[in-house]
Amino acid sequence: MGKLRSFGAPCDKYRRWIFLYLDDQLREPRLCQFKDHLAGCAECRMALADRRRFVLELRAARAGLSPSMDLRARVEEILRMATTFVMLAGIAWIRRLIR
């Protein structure tokens, strides 16, 4: 990421919102405040562009990675066992209730 100068208190708040914005998690009224701030702050726009590049690079790097078939099979087996355990535990709990 590029080196940016320290922004100070007003910009600090908006810089903390950048990743929320990039993940589409920033909601009104903060979304409107964030966009209004960006319209008047070139340095925060640069910070946003810098972090957007970082996120895109991270996503591109992650896209080439996938779990092996062996790992997938082990995870599926663990989930099946956990589901069975939860069902059996639920049945035992119900039996205790009706005794």
C-alpha positions as a Markdown table, in Angstrom:
| # | Residue | x | y | z |
|---|---|---|---|---|
| 1 | Met | 0.0 | 0.0 | 0.0 |
| 2 | Gly | 1.1 | 3.5 | -0.6 |
| 3 | Lys | 2.3 | 5.7 | 2.2 |
| 4 | Leu | -0.1 | 8.4 | 3.2 |
| 5 | Arg | 0.4 | 11.1 | 5.7 |
| 6 | Ser | -1.4 | 11.0 | 9.1 |
| 7 | Phe | -4.9 | 12.4 | 8.5 |
| 8 | Gly | -6.0 | 13.5 | 11.9 |
| 9 | Ala | -9.2 | 13.0 | 13.9 |
| 10 | Pro | -11.8 | 13.8 | 11.2 |
| 11 | Cys | -10.3 | 11.5 | 8.6 |
| 12 | Asp | -9.4 | 8.7 | 11.0 |
| 13 | Lys | -13.1 | 7.9 | 11.4 |
| 14 | Tyr | -13.6 | 7.6 | 7.7 |
| 15 | Arg | -10.5 | 5.6 | 7.2 |
| 16 | Arg | -11.8 | 3.0 | 9.6 |
| 17 | Trp | -14.9 | 2.7 | 7.4 |
| 18 | Ile | -13.0 | 2.0 | 4.2 |
| 19 | Phe | -13.0 | -1.8 | 4.5 |
| 20 | Leu | -16.7 | -1.8 | 5.5 |
| 21 | Tyr | -17.4 | 0.2 | 2.4 |
| 22 | Leu | -15.4 | -2.1 | 0.2 |
| 23 | Asp | -17.2 | -5.1 | 1.7 |
| 24 | Asp | -20.6 | -3.4 | 1.1 |
| 25 | Gln | -21.2 | -3.4 | 4.9 |
| 26 | Leu | -21.4 | 0.4 | 5.4 |
| 27 | Arg | -25.1 | 1.4 | 5.9 |
| 28 | Glu | -26.9 | 4.7 | 6.1 |
| 29 | Pro | -26.4 | 7.2 | 7.6 |
| 30 | Arg | -22.7 | 6.4 | 7.7 |
| 31 | Leu | -22.6 | 5.5 | 4.0 |
| 32 | Cys | -23.9 | 9.0 | 3.0 |
| 33 | Gln | -21.4 | 10.6 | 5.5 |
| 34 | Phe | -18.6 | 8.5 | 4.0 |
| 35 | Lys | -19.4 | 9.5 | 0.4 |
| 36 | Asp | -19.8 | 13.1 | 1.3 |
| 37 | His | -16.4 | 13.1 | 3.0 |
| 38 | Leu | -14.8 | 11.4 | 0.0 |
| 39 | Ala | -16.2 | 14.0 | -2.3 |
| 40 | Gly | -14.2 | 16.7 | -0.4 |
| 41 | Cys | -11.1 | 14.8 | 0.7 |
| 42 | Ala | -8.5 | 13.8 | -1.9 |
| 43 | Glu | -6.3 | 12.0 | 0.6 |
| 44 | Cys | -9.2 | 9.7 | 1.7 |
| 45 | Arg | -10.0 | 9.0 | -1.9 |
| 46 | Met | -6.4 | 8.0 | -2.4 |
| 47 | Ala | -6.6 | 5.8 | 0.8 |
| 48 | Leu | -9.8 | 4.2 | -0.6 |
| 49 | Ala | -8.1 | 3.5 | -4.0 |
| 50 | Asp | -5.1 | 2.0 | -2.3 |
| 51 | Arg | -7.2 | -0.3 | -0.1 |
| 52 | Arg | -9.4 | -1.3 | -3.1 |
| 53 | Arg | -6.2 | -2.3 | -5.0 |
| 54 | Phe | -5.1 | -4.3 | -1.9 |
| 55 | Val | -8.5 | -6.1 | -1.6 |
| 56 | Leu | -8.5 | -6.9 | -5.4 |
| 57 | Glu | -5.0 | -8.3 | -5.2 |
| 58 | Leu | -5.9 | -10.4 | -2.2 |
| 59 | Arg | -9.0 | -11.8 | -3.8 |
| 60 | Ala | -7.1 | -12.6 | -7.0 |
| 61 | Ala | -4.4 | -14.4 | -5.0 |
| 62 | Arg | -7.1 | -16.3 | -3.1 |
| 63 | Ala | -9.0 | -17.3 | -6.2 |
| 64 | Gly | -6.2 | -19.8 | -7.2 |
| 65 | Leu | -6.4 | -21.6 | -3.9 |
| 66 | Ser | -8.8 | -24.4 | -3.2 |
| 67 | Pro | -8.9 | -27.2 | -0.6 |
| 68 | Ser | -7.8 | -30.6 | -1.7 |
| 69 | Met | -10.4 | -33.3 | -2.3 |
| 70 | Asp | -9.0 | -35.1 | 0.8 |
| 71 | Leu | -9.6 | -32.1 | 2.9 |
| 72 | Arg | -13.1 | -31.6 | 1.6 |
| 73 | Ala | -13.9 | -35.3 | 2.3 |
| 74 | Arg | -12.6 | -35.0 | 5.9 |
| 75 | Val | -14.6 | -31.8 | 6.5 |
| 76 | Glu | -17.7 | -33.4 | 5.1 |
| 77 | Glu | -17.3 | -36.4 | 7.4 |
| 78 | Ile | -16.8 | -34.2 | 10.4 |
| 79 | Leu | -19.9 | -32.3 | 9.6 |
| 80 | Arg | -21.9 | -35.6 | 9.2 |
| 81 | Met | -20.6 | -36.8 | 12.5 |
| 82 | Ala | -21.4 | -33.5 | 14.2 |
| 83 | Thr | -24.9 | -33.5 | 12.8 |
| 84 | Thr | -25.5 | -37.1 | 14.0 |
| 85 | Phe | -24.2 | -36.2 | 17.4 |
| 86 | Val | -26.5 | -33.2 | 17.6 |
| 87 | Met | -29.5 | -35.2 | 16.5 |
| 88 | Leu | -28.7 | -38.0 | 19.1 |
| 89 | Ala | -28.2 | -35.5 | 21.8 |
| 90 | Gly | -31.5 | -33.8 | 21.0 |
| 91 | Ile | -33.3 | -37.2 | 21.1 |
| 92 | Ala | -31.7 | -37.9 | 24.5 |
| 93 | Trp | -32.7 | -34.5 | 25.8 |
| 94 | Ile | -36.3 | -35.0 | 24.6 |
| 95 | Arg | -36.4 | -38.5 | 26.3 |
| 96 | Arg | -35.3 | -36.9 | 29.6 |
| 97 | Leu | -38.1 | -34.4 | 29.3 |
| 98 | Ile | -40.9 | -36.9 | 28.9 |
| 99 | Arg | -39.8 | -39.2 | 31.7 |
